[in-house]
């Protein structure tokens, strides 16, 4: 598994900037061999969580975590 952490500052029209943190974990799980080699099946796994770091004045409409991505596939 390989982690990645990102800190973002984004600007929106008519507002100040907002901060966001992104935490990503991804890797390959080998299914029929112990390591990557010819004719090996594997499952790439990817998970990313978005965390809002800034609460605007209208905090009721903004959640702590507004999205999450998860991917699972089969590769050869």
N, C-alpha and C positions, 0 to 999 in steps of 0.2 A: 504494500500500500504506500502511496505517495501523497503526503498532505501538501496543501497550498493555502496560504492565508493572504487575503487582499484587503486593503483599506482604500475606500473610494470616497471622493468628494464630488457630488454632482450638482449642477445648476439647473434650475427649472425656470421657465418664463414667468416673470412677475413675483418670484420668491427668492429667498437667499439660498445658499447651497445646503445640501443635506449630506450627511455622512452615512456610509453603509459598509458593513464588514461582510466578506464572503469567505466561508470556510469550505474547502474542497478536499475530498479524499477519493483517490482513484487507484485502481490496480487491476491486475489480471490474476484470476484463479485458474490454475491448470487442472484439467479434469482427468486426463488419462496418462499424464507423464508428470514427473516432478519439476521439470523446467521446460522452457520453450525449446522445441526442436521440431524437426519435420514430422508432419502428420500428428501434431498434438492439438487436441481440443482445449479451448480455454473459454472462460467467462469474464469479459471485461465488466468491472463494476465501477460506478461513478456516483458520488453523492455530493451535492452542493447545497449549503444552507445560506440564505441571505438574512442578515441581521441589521435592523435599522439602528443607527447610533445617535440619531438626532430626532427629538420629538418637537414638531412644529407647534404653533399655537393651537391648532385644531387637532389635538392629540387623540381625540376620540376616533378620528378616521384613519389613524396610522397605527398599525400593529407592530409589535416587537419584531416578529419574523413574518415577512409578507410572502415569501415563496421558498420553495425547496425543490430541487431537481434530483431525480434518482434514475439511473439507467442500469439495466442488466441485459446482456446479450450473449450470444454464443458465437465463437470464432473458430476457425480452422487454419 
